[in-house]
Amino acid sequence: MYRACYVFFAAVLFFVVWVLIAYSVFTRPGYEQFSGFLPIPTLKALYRLLRDSDFWLSAFASLRRVFVGISIAFLIGLPSGLLIGFYERLKLATYTPIQFLRMISPLSWMPIALLVFESFESAIWFLITMATVWPIILNTAHSVSQVNPRWIDMAKNQGANDYQLLTQVMIPASIPYILTSLRLALGVAWIVLVPAEFLGISNGLGYIINDARDTMEYNRLMAAVIAIGIVGFMLDAMIELFQKLVSRGAV
């Protein structure tokens, strides 16, 4: 109840700030064409958008792209992070290329993705993967380095080999960090998704924004922005809830 009150207060405060800024900017002379950004037109457009089946088809298409991209990044990042965190020499050898590649904006790969991949869909998967693989690798590697050395010594004293150390000690101890990396990856993927969907596809949340901008339906554009925030917030809340359930189970 205590937390719910803070959440409600934060939501009200956000709406008040939105009202003050919108009415102070978009009601001035010369800005009348942007009146769709005002709260009331936006909320009406949001209501219509949420009742539109095309919106939910686009939301499903965007969620599928995020899921595929993060899944590929996870399949690459989890074993890579475990090995990098476990073997010190591998960590030293990969430090420079990983730091270099992760500092490149994922959207910088867009022209290359369009040249290499045959479809826009595959190009979007690639962009999301390039955006999310690095936090998964780095957080997983960090989690391995944080495992209690006494646990490792005890396992070695009982004859555990490297494979057993990784699967029976490192991975169970790293699960909280791995879930955190997935949460970070989801946030990054959700940010990259919208501009990636400007490529030339005919569905997706990014497409809705691009289409609303081209047709100058600013109320629909703002409604799509809010809808993206709502969906992203719900996904993050689901992962946070799962983290808490796993933490309680571990305790």
Secondary structure as GFF3:
##gff-version 3
##sequence-region A 1 251
A	DSSP	alpha_helix	2	25	.	.	.	ID=ss1
A	DSSP	three_ten_helix	32	37	.	.	.	ID=ss2
A	DSSP	alpha_helix	39	50	.	.	.	ID=ss3
A	DSSP	alpha_helix	53	86	.	.	.	ID=ss4
A	DSSP	alpha_helix	88	102	.	.	.	ID=ss5
A	DSSP	three_ten_helix	106	109	.	.	.	ID=ss6
A	DSSP	alpha_helix	110	116	.	.	.	ID=ss7
A	DSSP	alpha_helix	120	145	.	.	.	ID=ss8
A	DSSP	alpha_helix	149	157	.	.	.	ID=ss9
A	DSSP	alpha_helix	162	165	.	.	.	ID=ss10
A	DSSP	pi_helix	166	170	.	.	.	ID=ss11
A	DSSP	alpha_helix	171	196	.	.	.	ID=ss12
A	DSSP	alpha_helix	205	214	.	.	.	ID=ss13
A	DSSP	alpha_helix	218	250	.	.	.	ID=ss14
###
